[in-house]
Amino acid sequence: QVQFVESGGSLAQPGGSLRLTCAARNIFVSSADMGWYRQTPGSQRELVATILSSGDTTIADSVEGRFTISRNIDENTIYLQMNDLKPEDTAVYFCNAVRLANRFNYWGQGTQVTVSS
């Protein structure tokens, strides 16, 4: 079974930084298009950033210039570096394989990011 385990979420002040980690099991991040998502209660899940199997990345306009997605192929892990955090970044952050996210329930527990002064 494909599994994703997110970690690194915490309480941060506006302007602070966090790095989220997603450990993938039974799927190779080097072969899949991977993404970071976030969701606030009552809202739709938002795709924040992607890193394709090719290594190319995309960043959502809402976090452009502040967030960076990367991967460690040897560790089969993807990361989300979040800088200049804003209160609107508060959400539960998930990782998933983009092409599978809407077809299979591989969502992990996510990791809570709270940005507050």
Secondary structure as a PSIPRED ss2 file (coil, helix, strand):
# PSIPRED VFORMAT (PSIPRED V4.0)

   1 Q C   1.000  0.000  0.000
   2 V C   1.000  0.000  0.000
   3 Q E   0.000  0.000  1.000
   4 F E   0.000  0.000  1.000
   5 V E   0.000  0.000  1.000
   6 E E   0.000  0.000  1.000
   7 S E   0.000  0.000  1.000
   8 G C   1.000  0.000  0.000
   9 G C   1.000  0.000  0.000
  10 S C   1.000  0.000  0.000
  11 L E   0.000  0.000  1.000
  12 A E   0.000  0.000  1.000
  13 Q C   1.000  0.000  0.000
  14 P C   1.000  0.000  0.000
  15 G C   1.000  0.000  0.000
  16 G C   1.000  0.000  0.000
  17 S C   1.000  0.000  0.000
  18 L E   0.000  0.000  1.000
  19 R E   0.000  0.000  1.000
  20 L E   0.000  0.000  1.000
  21 T E   0.000  0.000  1.000
  22 C E   0.000  0.000  1.000
  23 A E   0.000  0.000  1.000
  24 A E   0.000  0.000  1.000
  25 R E   0.000  0.000  1.000
  26 N C   1.000  0.000  0.000
  27 I C   1.000  0.000  0.000
  28 F C   1.000  0.000  0.000
  29 V C   1.000  0.000  0.000
  30 S C   1.000  0.000  0.000
  31 S C   1.000  0.000  0.000
  32 A C   1.000  0.000  0.000
  33 D C   1.000  0.000  0.000
  34 M E   0.000  0.000  1.000
  35 G E   0.000  0.000  1.000
  36 W E   0.000  0.000  1.000
  37 Y E   0.000  0.000  1.000
  38 R E   0.000  0.000  1.000
  39 Q E   0.000  0.000  1.000
  40 T C   1.000  0.000  0.000
  41 P C   1.000  0.000  0.000
  42 G C   1.000  0.000  0.000
  43 S C   1.000  0.000  0.000
  44 Q C   1.000  0.000  0.000
  45 R C   1.000  0.000  0.000
  46 E E   0.000  0.000  1.000
  47 L E   0.000  0.000  1.000
  48 V E   0.000  0.000  1.000
  49 A E   0.000  0.000  1.000
  50 T E   0.000  0.000  1.000
  51 I E   0.000  0.000  1.000
  52 L C   1.000  0.000  0.000
  53 S C   1.000  0.000  0.000
  54 S C   1.000  0.000  0.000
  55 G C   1.000  0.000  0.000
  56 D C   1.000  0.000  0.000
  57 T E   0.000  0.000  1.000
  58 T E   0.000  0.000  1.000
  59 I E   0.000  0.000  1.000
  60 A C   1.000  0.000  0.000
  61 D C   1.000  0.000  0.000
  62 S C   1.000  0.000  0.000
  63 V C   1.000  0.000  0.000
  64 E C   1.000  0.000  0.000
  65 G C   1.000  0.000  0.000
  66 R C   1.000  0.000  0.000
  67 F E   0.000  0.000  1.000
  68 T E   0.000  0.000  1.000
  69 I E   0.000  0.000  1.000
  70 S E   0.000  0.000  1.000
  71 R E   0.000  0.000  1.000
  72 N E   0.000  0.000  1.000
  73 I C   1.000  0.000  0.000
  74 D C   1.000  0.000  0.000
  75 E C   1.000  0.000  0.000
  76 N C   1.000  0.000  0.000
  77 T E   0.000  0.000  1.000
  78 I E   0.000  0.000  1.000
  79 Y E   0.000  0.000  1.000
  80 L E   0.000  0.000  1.000
  81 Q E   0.000  0.000  1.000
  82 M E   0.000  0.000  1.000
  83 N C   1.000  0.000  0.000
  84 D C   1.000  0.000  0.000
  85 L C   1.000  0.000  0.000
  86 K C   1.000  0.000  0.000
  87 P H   0.000  1.000  0.000
  88 E H   0.000  1.000  0.000
  89 D H   0.000  1.000  0.000
  90 T C   1.000  0.000  0.000
  91 A E   0.000  0.000  1.000
  92 V E   0.000  0.000  1.000
  93 Y E   0.000  0.000  1.000
  94 F E   0.000  0.000  1.000
  95 C E   0.000  0.000  1.000
  96 N E   0.000  0.000  1.000
  97 A E   0.000  0.000  1.000
  98 V C   1.000  0.000  0.000
  99 R C   1.000  0.000  0.000
 100 L C   1.000  0.000  0.000
 101 A C   1.000  0.000  0.000
 102 N C   1.000  0.000  0.000
 103 R C   1.000  0.000  0.000
 104 F C   1.000  0.000  0.000
 105 N C   1.000  0.000  0.000
 106 Y C   1.000  0.000  0.000
 107 W C   1.000  0.000  0.000
 108 G C   1.000  0.000  0.000
 109 Q C   1.000  0.000  0.000
 110 G C   1.000  0.000  0.000
 111 T E   0.000  0.000  1.000
 112 Q E   0.000  0.000  1.000
 113 V E   0.000  0.000  1.000
 114 T E   0.000  0.000  1.000
 115 V E   0.000  0.000  1.000
 116 S C   1.000  0.000  0.000
 117 S C   1.000  0.000  0.000
